[in-house]
Amino acid sequence: MPSAFPLNRFALALLLAPLAAGAQLRVQDASVLAGTCVNCHGPEGRSTGAIPSLRGHTAGYLLQRLRAFRAGQAPDATVMTRLMKGYDDAQIEALAQWFASQEGR
């Protein structure tokens, strides 16, 4: 039975290309990736609960923390160690830049 929304492989590759591993991401593209972060860290990275806010930190600090989570070198980590394994270096850098840029908004 044919799909109601046929999509060839080439078209799918074009849609997913900006998020492909190793691709250079613009900071504004990171807002798509950040969508999953806000579930725990709050809108624009401003937490209203016990989970730390991302907003208000420098990009350098966030980059260091995200890399430490991915490497399993953050003793205070819970689920973040597992989550960060799904991101490549470009995506982690874009996320750090995006959350750091939210302070002035």
C-alpha positions as CSV (number, residue, x, y, z in Angstrom):
1,M,0.0,0.0,0.0
2,P,1.6,3.3,-1.0
3,S,2.1,6.0,1.6
4,A,-0.2,9.0,1.8
5,F,2.8,11.2,1.8
6,P,5.4,9.8,-0.6
7,L,8.9,11.2,0.1
8,N,11.9,10.1,-1.9
9,R,15.2,9.6,-0.2
10,F,16.8,12.6,-1.9
11,A,14.1,15.0,-0.5
12,L,14.4,13.5,2.9
13,A,18.2,14.0,2.9
14,L,17.7,17.6,1.9
15,L,15.3,18.2,4.8
16,L,17.7,16.6,7.4
17,A,20.9,17.9,6.0
18,P,21.2,20.9,8.4
19,L,21.0,18.5,11.4
20,A,23.4,15.9,10.0
21,A,26.5,14.9,12.0
22,G,29.4,17.1,11.2
23,A,27.3,19.8,9.5
24,Q,28.1,23.4,10.4
25,L,25.1,24.8,12.3
26,R,24.1,28.4,12.5
27,V,23.2,29.6,16.0
28,Q,19.6,30.1,15.0
29,D,19.4,26.5,13.8
30,A,20.2,25.4,17.4
31,S,16.8,26.6,18.5
32,V,15.5,23.4,16.8
33,L,17.9,21.3,18.8
34,A,17.2,23.3,22.0
35,G,13.5,22.3,21.8
36,T,14.2,19.1,23.7
37,C,16.3,20.9,26.4
38,V,13.4,23.2,27.4
39,N,11.4,20.2,28.5
40,C,13.5,20.1,31.7
41,H,15.4,23.4,31.7
42,G,12.5,25.6,30.9
43,P,11.6,28.0,28.1
44,E,14.7,29.6,26.6
45,G,16.7,27.7,29.3
46,R,15.1,29.5,32.3
47,S,14.2,26.8,34.8
48,T,11.5,27.3,37.3
49,G,12.3,24.2,39.3
50,A,15.2,22.3,40.8
51,I,16.8,21.6,37.4
52,P,19.5,24.2,36.7
53,S,18.9,27.0,34.3
54,L,21.0,27.2,31.1
55,R,20.2,30.9,30.5
56,G,22.7,33.3,32.1
57,H,25.8,31.1,31.6
58,T,28.5,31.9,29.1
59,A,28.9,29.8,26.0
60,G,32.3,28.6,27.2
61,Y,30.9,27.3,30.5
62,L,28.0,25.6,28.8
63,L,30.3,24.1,26.2
64,Q,32.5,22.7,28.9
65,R,29.6,21.2,30.8
66,L,28.0,19.7,27.7
67,R,31.3,18.1,26.6
68,A,31.9,16.8,30.2
69,F,28.4,15.2,30.2
70,R,29.1,13.5,26.8
71,A,32.4,12.2,28.0
72,G,31.0,10.9,31.2
73,Q,33.2,13.3,33.3
74,A,30.5,15.2,35.2
75,P,30.0,13.5,38.6
76,D,26.8,15.5,39.2
77,A,25.2,14.3,36.0
78,T,22.0,12.3,35.9
79,V,20.4,11.7,32.5
80,M,22.6,14.4,30.7
81,T,25.4,11.9,30.2
82,R,23.2,9.7,28.1
83,L,21.5,12.5,26.3
84,M,24.7,14.3,25.2
85,K,26.0,11.1,23.5
86,G,23.4,11.8,20.8
87,Y,25.0,15.2,19.8
88,D,28.1,15.8,17.7
89,D,30.6,18.6,18.4
90,A,28.9,21.1,16.0
91,Q,25.5,20.6,17.7
92,I,27.0,20.9,21.2
93,E,28.7,24.2,20.2
94,A,25.6,25.5,18.6
95,L,23.5,24.7,21.7
96,A,26.0,26.4,24.0
97,Q,26.0,29.5,21.8
98,W,22.2,29.6,21.6
99,F,21.5,29.3,25.3
100,A,24.2,31.9,26.1
101,S,22.6,34.3,23.6
102,Q,19.2,34.0,25.4
103,E,20.3,36.3,28.3
104,G,19.5,39.5,26.5
105,R,16.1,38.5,25.3
